Amino acid sequence: MTTNPPVHARPSASRLTGVPPLELNTDVAHSARIYDFLLGGKDNFEADRKAAEAILQKSPSLPISMRANRDYMVRIARHLAREHGIRQFLDIGTGLPTSPNLHEVVQEIAPESRIVYVDNDPLVLAHARALLTSHDAGATAYIDADLRDVPAILGSARLRDTLDLGEPVAISLIAVLQFVTDEAEAHAIIDELVAAVPAGSALAISTVTANSLQAVGAAASYRARGIPAKPRTDDEVRGLFRGLELLEPGVVPVHRWRPEPGVDPATDDVHVQMTGGLAIKR
């Protein structure tokens, strides 16, 4: 296992993003760093690795599920760029940079695309430079903010300088809503975000499913380590899209959302612990 990344990298990242340096709490596991470890990344600490190993006891196929979720994000982003012509993306709960990042996917299709990333983990802030690489025709920005503080996100000068909220925006909430365990709060967050963007905008969601015993066990392991986690039923996930036009195939396990030609999703049915969908604001 590689050693922890140097903390002294943080000041340059802070100058880059315009956000004051934040202190890393390396003794407490963090969901973004657990995710990084399970995807084979190096930007995690001993507490994250120990938590991940305990979670794997309950959910040994979690890395397969996480990769399926990452592939889902890529397919969603390509679909929005190609089929809906969306050129603006607001990605909340970004996590640590893992190629391909959203801006790499959409700027390959439309170099003029503009992306704002949002996360509240100091380690993600420290690695923001990797998220702010952009095609010259487009732009990327990073906001240090919590999903629950929607006014801070929407009121950010960085968001306003990067995105035109008078034009369609794709809001991406990938693998983050499971950490909002109160359903009323989740609805309020989504309602406020969707109200800020015009018709033609999109909402992409993936979250932990209650249909998988492994997912339920993994969520319990997260909670045991002080990380809130709530698996949702399909009806609860559909409810997150209320008032929007949910596109086919609706709310499904993420590997079954418009899989690539020649891919048999049935091979991963038992392993994938996330459901999701994509909806358009009309």
N, C-alpha and C positions, 0 to 999 in steps of 0.2 A: 504494500500500500504506500502511495506517495505521501510525503509529509504535508503538513498544513501550509497553505499559501501565505506569503509574508504579509503581515498586517501593514507594513510601511507602504504598501501599494495604495492604501486608501486615500491619502491626501491628494494625489494627482487626479484620482477619479473624482474626488469632491470638487476640485477646481473645474474639472471637465463638465460636471453636471450642474455646478452652481449651488450645491447643497452642502451645508457644513458637515465636517467629518462626523461619523457616528461610531459609537463604540460597539465592537463585536462582543457578544456574549457567547464564548466558545464552549462554555460548560453546560449549556442547555441546548437540546436538540431542536432543530428548526426544519420545518417541512420542506423548504426549498433545497436545503443541503442534504436531507435524506433522499429526496428525489434525485439530486445530482449523484449521490453515491450509488443508488440503485441503477442508474443509467450508465455507470462505469466512469463517472467523472472524478476529478481530484479536488474539487473545491468544497471539502467537508472536513469536519473535525471529529475527534474521538467520540464525543457525545452523540453526534449524528450517526456514526458508524455503529455504535452499540445499539442505538434505537432501531436502526435499519435491520440489524441482525436479529433483534427480538421480533420485529414485525414480520420478517421472513419466516420465522417459526410458525406463525399463524397463516401466512400467505406466501408460500414459496414461489408462486408464479407472478408475484407483483412486478418484477422487472419486465416480464413479457407484456403485462398490461400497460405499464408505463410507456414502453416503446410503441405499443398500438395506439396509445393516446397521442404520442408525438406525431405519428404518421397521420392520424386523424386531423390534427391541427394543420399539417401540410396540405392535405386534400381540401379541407375547408377553405384555406387561404387561397389556393389555386382556383377553386371554384368561384370564389367571390371576385377575384381579379379577372378571370377569363369570362365567366358567364354573366356576371352582374356589373362589370366595369367599375367596381369600387376601387378607389385609389387612396383612401384614407382608412387607417386602422388604429384602434385604441385597444392595446393589449394589456389587461389588468391581471396581476398575478403572474408576471413574466417568468420568474424563476431565474436561475443561473443560465448564462448563455450556453446553448447546446445546438450545434449546427445540424440541420439548417434552422436558423432563427426566422421568425416571421418575415422580417424585412428582406431577408435573402430570397425567400420563396416568392413574395409578391413583386419585388423589384426585378427579378429575373423575367417576369411576364410584362410588367409595366414599370420601367425604371423611374418614372415620375412619382411613384407611390410614396406616401408620407405616413410614417408610423410613430406613434407615441407609446412607449413602454412604461408600465407602472408597477412598482413593487415596494415593499417596506423592509426588506432584509438588508442590513448593512453590507453583507458580502456581495449581494447583487449590485448594490451601489458601487462597491469597489471594482467590480468587473464591468461597469457600464460602458467603458470604452469599446468593448466587443459588440455592444448593442448599438452603438452610435456610428458604426461604419455604414455609410450609405452611398448609393449611386449618386453621382453629381447632380442628376436630374431630379432626384427626390430629396427626402430628408428623414432623419430619425431624431427622436428626443427621448429623454428619460426623466420620469418624475418619481421622487421618493415620497410615496404616500400609501395609505392603507385603503383597501377596497371599501371599508366601512365609511370612510370619509369622502363621500362623493363630491361635496362642495370643494374640497381641497384639490381634487383631481380636475374637475371642470373649471375651476377658477384659476388654475395654474397658468402663469404667463407662458410657460413652455408649451403647454397644450395649445393655447390660443395663437402662439407664434407659428405652430407647426400644422395644425389642422384648421380647416374652415368648417365650422359647425353649421353653416348654411348649405353645405354639400353632404351627400351620403357618407356615413362613417360605419365601418364594421367594428362592433364592440366584441372583443374576444375575452371570454371568461373560461379559460381552459384549465381544468383541474384545480380550481380555487374555491368554488362555492361549497365544497364539502366542509370547509373550515368556518362557514357561516351556518351555525347549527339551528338558529331560530328562523322558521319559515317566513314569518312576517318581516323580519329584518332582510332576508334574502330578496323578498318581493319588493320591499321599499328601495333597496339598492338598485335593482334592475329597473324599476319604474322611473327612478330619478335619472339614471343614465339614458334610458330610451327616450325620455321626454326631452332631452337636450339635443337630440339629433333629428334630422328631417326624414320625411318619407323617402324610401329607397335605401335607408340604412339597414344594417343587419345585426343580429345577435347570435353569436356562436357560444355554445355551452358544452362542457363536459364535466361530469362530477361522479363521485363514487356511487355505485348502484347497490341497492338493498337486495338485489336478486342473486347475489353471489355470497355464499358462506365465507369464502376467503376474504372478500371485501369487508364483510361485517366483522370478521376477526381482526383484520388489519386496522380497521377504524377503532376497535377496542384497544388495540396496542398503542395507537396514536394517543388516545385519550388517557391511557395509563401513564403516559409521559408528558402530560400537561398540554397536549396539542388537540384542540377541539376537532372533531371529525364526525360527520353525519352521513351515512349512506341514505340515498333517496330512492323511493319507488319510482316506477316509470310515470305514474300519475303525478307525483310531486314534481318530477322534472318537466313534464308537459306544462304543469302549472306555472313554471318559471317563464314560459313563453306567452303568457296570457296577453291578449290584445294584439298579437303578432301573427303573421302567416307562416306557419311551420312548414318547411319544405319537405318533400319526400326524401328519404323514407320515414320521416318523423323522428321520434325519440327511439334510438336503438343502441345496442352496444357499439362502442366507437369503431371497432374494426368492421362493423357491418354498414357503416355510413359510406355508401358509394365506393366500395373497394375498387382498387385498381383492376383492370382487365386481367384475367388469368389467375387472380388470387382467390383462393377458396377460404372464406372467413370461418367456415365450420371447424377448421383445424384448430382455431384458437378460442372457440366458444367457452371452454371450461376455464381458460386462463384470464380472459379480459374482464376487468372489474369496474369498468367505467361505461356510463351511458352518456349520450349527448344528442344534440341536434342543432339545426340552423334555421333561423327564422328571419323574415323580412318585415320591416315596418311599412305599411301601406298608407 
